[in-house]
Amino acid sequence: MLFVFILYFLLVMGIGFFFFKYHANSQAFYLGRSTMPTWSLGISIAVTMFSAINYLAFPTEIMQHGAPVLVSLLGFILVIIPVNRWYLPAFWKTGEESLFTFFNKKYGKVLQRVTIFLYAFWRLLWMGTALFAAAKILSPLLGLSILSLILILGIIATLYSCLGGFQAVVWTDVLQFIVLFGGIVFAISWIGWEQISFPDLPRDFFSFDPQIRISFWSASLGASFVFLVRYGADPLVFQRYRAAGSLDRARRVVWINSAVAIFVIALLALLALSLQAWGRGEGRFVILLGQLLQALPQGASGLILAGLAAATMSSLDSGVNTLAHIFQREFYPQKSSILISFIVGVLGIFFALIVYFWMGKTQSLFIIVNKIINAWGAPLCALVTLSFFSSYCRASSLIWGTLLGLLASIFISLGPIHLALHYYVPFNLLISLTLCFFIEWIIRNLDRQKM
């Protein structure tokens, strides 16, 4: 088991060393080559957004609350329409390398710097949560403490990201998808398909009540907005769109990402249901997974452990590469790409420790992701949407609207307002858009009074 686990880490480090020689400049380090296959970019987005958060949270949700969350897979299909029809063409029309260069060109440095700060905080929080999730799952399985695993996984992901740049990140993501997919399929096959039984849907599943934990409407329409934040407003994803080289190729990347994401999460749901049947409905997901690893052949259990690590490494390496690209381009153009990537990796580890000490012992990962991380991305999505499709708001309105939208998102996510888990993102997105328009309306009225 340990041999397979170590072999996986040696492979990802080998990929980093292999692509080290291709760094002719920072452009090559951060964007690779436009000839990269679209299928590799699509897989990279899917596994980056997957992470160990989903590996732990999704099966746990199914085992504790049943199948309603599976309806959220519809969101991967519904989100293709706005992304491919509106957001991608709008981005391509700018001709810019990233969203932040576009913000600078249209609105100036102040708005650009504010959005960089907001995005960096959001992405580091996501990286930290993903790293904590992997350590939490692997800790009882490997007999190591959560803190030591946070350091081990974080350091390895940082090192190969520093060495290989964007190309190493994408191709290790492909490797991680293969390892992740292989481990889940083997586990399901070993348990046996015939043991799987699908739970009944709750009676209020089709209710329009916005406070029901998960309904058909919140899991489908609400999840579509969650995925819009990811695929229509995240600079990490736009980095892969730009690396595709053309608008048509970028659209294919979106389709491939959705197909891969649906496939992997559906397999993960089957793993949860098969484990539940195998354990006769007793025990939590992590406990049952540990019992399964002990029952499996040594090589197979090592493959599943490597898949758990892979689910997080893909989120870390992509976050390191994207944030380092932003920081070097906008703040430190003379600094080494490797040095900046290393610093970002260390920050990701630091945020994982924050998540561990702040929320890790009191909150469900599924709740952390849907109420806090996803919801806090909504103000950035509002800013991207208005920048692409409206000229009504000036820079100052967008800055204050986004900042107040973030404060509102924090209050709604952590405060007394109770909504269906997938409704936090669209609700916060609506508030952020409204604040931007309202502040602009106030400023225009004040300008008229001065005249």
C-alpha positions in Angstrom: 0.0 0.0 0.0 2.7 2.5 1.0 4.8 1.5 -2.1 2.0 2.6 -4.5 1.5 5.8 -2.5 5.2 6.7 -2.7 5.4 5.7 -6.4 2.6 8.2 -7.1 4.4 11.0 -5.4 7.6 10.1 -7.4 5.7 10.3 -10.6 4.3 13.8 -10.0 7.7 15.0 -9.0 9.1 13.5 -12.1 6.6 15.4 -14.3 7.7 18.6 -12.6 11.4 17.9 -13.3 10.6 17.0 -16.9 8.9 20.2 -17.7 11.5 22.3 -15.9 13.6 22.6 -19.0 10.7 24.2 -21.0 10.5 27.5 -19.1 11.9 29.8 -21.8 10.1 32.7 -20.1 7.3 33.5 -17.6 4.7 33.2 -20.4 5.7 29.6 -21.0 5.8 29.0 -17.2 2.2 30.2 -16.6 0.4 29.5 -19.8 2.3 26.6 -21.4 1.8 26.2 -25.1 -1.5 26.9 -27.1 -1.0 23.5 -28.7 -2.0 21.7 -25.5 -4.9 19.2 -26.1 -8.3 20.5 -25.2 -9.1 17.2 -23.4 -6.1 17.7 -21.1 -7.3 21.3 -20.2 -10.8 20.1 -19.6 -9.7 17.3 -17.3 -7.4 19.8 -15.5 -10.4 22.1 -14.7 -12.5 19.2 -13.6 -10.0 17.6 -11.2 -8.9 21.0 -9.9 -12.5 21.9 -8.9 -13.0 18.4 -7.6 -10.5 18.1 -4.8 -10.6 16.0 -1.6 -13.4 18.3 -0.4 -15.7 16.4 -2.8 -14.1 13.1 -2.1 -15.1 13.4 1.6 -18.1 15.8 1.5 -20.1 14.3 -1.4 -20.2 10.6 -0.1 -20.8 11.8 3.4 -23.7 13.9 2.2 -25.3 10.9 0.4 -24.8 8.5 3.3 -26.3 11.0 5.8 -29.0 12.7 3.7 -29.7 10.5 0.7 -29.7 11.1 -3.0 -31.1 14.6 -3.4 -27.7 16.2 -3.9 -27.2 14.1 -7.1 -29.6 16.5 -8.9 -26.8 19.1 -8.6 -25.1 17.2 -11.5 -27.7 19.0 -13.8 -25.9 22.2 -13.0 -22.8 21.1 -14.9 -25.0 20.9 -18.1 -27.1 24.0 -17.5 -24.0 26.2 -16.9 -22.6 25.4 -20.3 -25.2 27.7 -21.9 -24.2 31.0 -20.3 -20.4 30.2 -20.2 -20.1 29.2 -23.9 -22.7 31.6 -25.3 -21.9 34.7 -23.3 -19.0 34.7 -20.8 -16.3 33.0 -23.0 -17.0 35.2 -26.1 -17.0 38.3 -23.9 -13.6 37.3 -22.4 -12.1 36.5 -25.8 -13.3 39.8 -27.2 -11.2 41.7 -24.7 -8.0 40.2 -26.2 -6.4 40.2 -22.7 -4.4 37.4 -21.1 -6.3 37.4 -17.9 -9.4 38.9 -16.2 -7.2 41.2 -14.1 -5.4 42.8 -17.1 -8.9 43.4 -18.5 -10.0 45.1 -15.3 -7.0 47.3 -15.3 -7.6 48.4 -18.9 -11.3 49.1 -18.4 -11.4 50.5 -14.9 -7.9 51.3 -13.7 -5.4 50.0 -11.1 -7.5 50.5 -8.0 -10.3 48.2 -9.0 -7.8 45.7 -10.3 -5.9 45.6 -7.0 -9.0 45.2 -5.0 -10.2 42.3 -7.1 -6.8 40.7 -6.9 -6.9 40.8 -3.1 -10.4 39.4 -3.0 -9.7 36.6 -5.4 -6.4 35.7 -3.8 -8.2 35.4 -0.4 -11.0 33.3 -1.9 -8.6 31.0 -3.8 -6.2 30.5 -0.8 -9.2 29.7 1.4 -10.3 27.1 -1.2 -6.8 25.6 -1.4 -6.5 25.5 2.4 -9.9 23.7 2.7 -8.9 21.2 0.0 -5.6 20.5 1.7 -7.3 20.1 5.1 -9.9 17.8 3.6 -7.3 15.5 2.2 -5.4 15.4 5.5 -8.6 14.7 7.4 -9.4 11.7 5.2 -5.8 10.3 5.1 -5.0 10.8 8.8 -6.9 7.7 10.2 -6.0 5.7 7.1 -2.2 6.3 7.3 -1.9 6.7 11.0 -0.4 10.2 10.7 -1.7 13.4 12.3 -3.7 15.9 10.2 -1.1 18.6 10.8 1.8 16.5 9.5 -0.2 15.5 6.4 -1.1 19.1 5.7 2.6 19.9 5.6 3.6 16.8 3.5 0.9 17.2 0.8 1.3 21.0 0.7 5.1 20.8 0.3 5.0 18.2 -2.5 2.3 20.0 -4.5 4.3 23.3 -4.1 7.6 21.7 -5.2 6.4 20.2 -8.5 4.3 23.3 -9.3 7.5 25.4 -8.8 9.5 23.2 -11.0 7.2 22.4 -13.9 4.9 25.4 -14.2 1.6 25.3 -16.1 2.4 22.3 -18.3 3.4 20.2 -15.3 0.3 21.3 -13.5 -2.0 20.2 -16.4 -0.3 16.9 -17.0 -0.1 16.0 -13.4 -3.8 16.8 -13.2 -4.4 14.2 -16.0 -2.3 11.7 -14.1 -4.3 12.5 -11.0 -7.6 11.9 -12.8 -6.4 8.5 -14.0 -5.4 7.5 -10.4 -8.6 9.0 -8.9 -10.8 7.3 -11.5 -8.9 3.9 -11.3 -9.2 3.8 -7.5 -12.9 4.5 -7.4 -13.7 2.0 -10.1 -11.7 -0.7 -8.5 -13.3 -0.2 -5.1 -16.9 -0.3 -6.6 -16.0 -3.4 -8.7 -14.5 -5.2 -5.7 -17.6 -4.5 -3.5 -20.0 -5.5 -6.2 -22.6 -3.5 -8.1 -25.5 -5.8 -7.0 -25.3 -4.5 -3.4 -26.1 -0.9 -4.4 -29.6 0.4 -3.5 -30.8 3.9 -4.2 -32.5 5.7 -1.3 -36.0 7.2 -1.7 -36.3 10.9 -2.3 -37.8 13.0 0.6 -41.5 14.0 0.3 -40.7 17.7 0.2 -38.0 17.3 -2.5 -40.0 19.3 -5.1 -41.0 22.0 -2.7 -40.3 25.6 -3.5 -39.5 26.4 0.1 -36.1 28.2 0.0 -35.2 26.9 3.5 -35.4 23.2 2.8 -31.8 21.9 3.0 -31.7 20.5 -0.5 -34.6 20.5 -3.0 -34.8 19.7 -6.7 -34.8 23.5 -7.4 -31.9 24.4 -5.2 -29.8 21.4 -6.3 -30.4 22.1 -10.0 -30.9 25.8 -10.5 -28.9 26.9 -7.4 -26.0 24.6 -8.3 -26.0 26.2 -11.8 -25.1 29.5 -10.2 -22.4 27.8 -8.0 -20.8 26.4 -11.2 -21.2 29.8 -12.9 -19.0 31.3 -10.2 -16.4 28.6 -11.0 -16.5 28.5 -14.8 -17.6 32.0 -15.6 -15.7 34.1 -13.1 -12.6 32.2 -11.8 -9.3 33.4 -13.2 -7.8 29.9 -12.6 -10.3 28.5 -15.1 -9.9 31.5 -17.5 -6.2 30.7 -17.5 -7.0 27.3 -19.0 -9.4 28.9 -21.5 -6.7 31.2 -22.7 -4.2 28.3 -22.9 -6.6 26.6 -25.3 -5.5 29.1 -28.0 -8.9 29.9 -29.6 -12.5 30.5 -28.7 -13.8 27.3 -30.3 -11.1 25.2 -28.5 -12.0 26.9 -25.2 -15.7 26.0 -25.7 -14.7 22.4 -26.2 -12.7 22.6 -22.9 -16.0 23.6 -21.2 -17.9 20.6 -22.6 -15.1 18.2 -21.7 -14.9 19.6 -18.1 -18.6 19.1 -17.5 -18.5 15.6 -18.9 -15.6 14.6 -16.7 -17.0 16.3 -13.6 -20.4 14.5 -14.0 -18.6 11.2 -14.6 -16.3 11.3 -11.6 -18.9 12.6 -9.1 -21.4 10.0 -10.3 -18.8 7.3 -9.6 -18.2 8.8 -6.2 -21.9 8.6 -5.4 -21.8 4.9 -6.5 -18.9 4.4 -4.2 -20.8 5.9 -1.3 -23.9 3.8 -1.9 -21.8 0.6 -2.4 -19.8 1.3 0.8 -23.0 1.9 2.7 -24.5 -1.4 1.5 -21.2 -3.2 2.2 -21.1 -1.8 5.8 -24.9 -2.6 6.2 -25.6 1.1 6.7 -23.4 1.4 9.8 -20.5 3.8 10.1 -19.4 7.0 8.6 -17.7 7.2 5.2 -14.2 7.6 6.4 -14.6 4.7 8.8 -16.1 2.4 6.1 -13.4 3.5 3.6 -10.7 2.5 6.2 -12.3 -0.9 6.6 -12.4 -1.3 2.9 -8.7 -0.5 2.5 -7.8 -3.1 5.0 -9.9 -5.7 3.1 -8.5 -4.8 -0.4 -5.2 -6.2 -1.8 -2.2 -4.0 -0.9 -1.7 -2.5 -4.3 -5.4 -1.6 -4.7 -5.6 0.1 -1.3 -2.5 2.1 -2.2 -4.2 3.2 -5.5 -7.2 4.5 -3.6 -5.0 6.4 -1.1 -3.1 7.9 -4.0 -6.4 8.9 -5.5 -7.4 10.7 -2.3 -4.1 12.6 -2.4 -4.5 13.3 -6.2 -7.9 14.9 -5.6 -6.2 17.6 -3.5 -2.9 17.9 -5.3 -4.7 19.1 -8.4 -6.5 21.9 -6.5 -3.2 23.0 -4.8 -1.0 23.0 -7.9 -3.5 24.9 -10.0 -4.0 27.5 -7.3 -0.3 27.9 -6.8 0.3 28.4 -10.6 -2.6 30.8 -11.1 -1.9 33.1 -8.1 1.8 33.2 -8.8 1.0 34.3 -12.4 -1.2 37.1 -11.0 1.3 38.3 -8.4 4.3 38.2 -10.8 2.5 39.9 -13.6 0.9 42.7 -11.5 3.3 43.2 -8.6 6.7 41.5 -9.0 7.6 41.2 -12.7 11.4 41.0 -11.9 11.1 38.3 -9.4 11.6 34.6 -10.1 8.5 32.6 -11.1 9.8 29.7 -9.0 10.2 31.9 -5.9 6.7 33.4 -6.2 5.2 30.0 -6.7 6.9 28.7 -3.6 5.6 31.7 -1.5 2.0 31.1 -2.8 2.4 27.4 -1.8 3.4 28.3 1.7 0.4 30.6 1.9 -1.9 27.7 0.9 -0.5 25.6 3.7 -1.0 28.5 6.1 -4.7 28.8 5.1 -5.1 25.0 5.6 -3.9 25.5 9.2 -6.4 28.3 9.6 -9.3 26.1 8.3 -8.1 23.3 10.7 -8.1 25.5 13.8 -11.1 27.7 12.9 -13.7 25.6 11.2 -12.3 22.1 10.9 -13.5 20.8 14.2 -17.0 22.3 14.2 -18.3 22.4 10.7 -19.2 19.8 8.0 -17.0 20.1 4.9 -20.1 20.1 2.8 -21.4 23.1 4.7 -18.1 24.9 4.6 -17.9 24.6 0.9 -21.5 25.6 0.0 -22.2 28.2 2.7 -18.8 29.8 2.9 -16.3 29.2 0.1 -18.8 29.1 -2.8 -20.9 32.0 -1.5 -17.8 34.2 -1.0 -17.0 33.8 -4.7 -20.4 35.4 -5.7 -19.2 39.1 -5.4 -16.4 38.4 -7.8 -18.9 36.8 -10.2 -21.0 39.9 -10.0 -18.0 42.1 -10.8 -17.0 39.9 -13.8 -20.6 39.9 -15.1 -21.0 43.7 -14.9 -17.6 44.2 -16.5 -18.4 42.0 -19.4 -22.0 43.0 -20.1 -22.7 46.5 -18.7 -21.2 49.9 -18.9 -23.6 51.5 -16.4 -21.3 51.2 -13.3 -18.1 53.1 -12.9 -15.0 51.8 -11.1 -15.9 53.3 -7.7 -19.4 51.8 -7.7 -18.0 48.4 -8.6 -15.4 48.5 -5.9 -17.8 49.5 -3.1 -20.5 47.2 -4.4 -18.1 44.3 -4.5 -16.7 45.0 -1.0 -20.2 45.5 0.5 -21.3 42.4 -1.4 -18.5 40.4 0.2 -19.5 41.7 3.7 -23.1 40.7 3.0 -22.0 37.3 1.8 -20.0 36.7 5.0 -23.0 37.8 7.2 -25.5 35.7 5.2 -23.2 32.6 5.2 -22.3 32.8 8.9 -25.3 34.7 10.3 -28.9 33.8 11.2 -30.2 33.5 7.7 -31.1 29.9 6.8 -31.3 28.9 3.2 -31.0 25.8 1.1 -27.3 25.1 0.8 -27.1 25.8 -2.9 -29.1 29.0 -2.6 -26.3 31.0 -0.8 -24.4 31.6 -4.1 -27.3 33.0 -6.2 -28.6 35.0 -3.2 -25.2 36.6 -2.6 -24.8 37.2 -6.3 -28.1 39.0 -6.5 -27.2 41.2 -3.5 -23.8 42.1 -5.0 -25.3 43.0 -8.3 -27.9 45.1 -6.6 -25.4 46.9 -4.4 -23.3 47.9 -7.5 -26.3 49.3 -9.3 -27.6 51.0 -6.2 -24.3 52.7 -5.4 -23.9 53.9 -9.0 -27.5 55.3 -8.9 -26.7 57.2 -5.7 -23.5 58.7 -7.2 -25.3 59.8 -10.4 -28.0 61.5 -8.3 -25.3 63.3 -6.3 -23.6 64.4 -9.4 -26.9 65.8 -10.8 -27.5 67.8 -7.6 -24.0 69.4 -7.8 -24.9 70.6 -11.3 
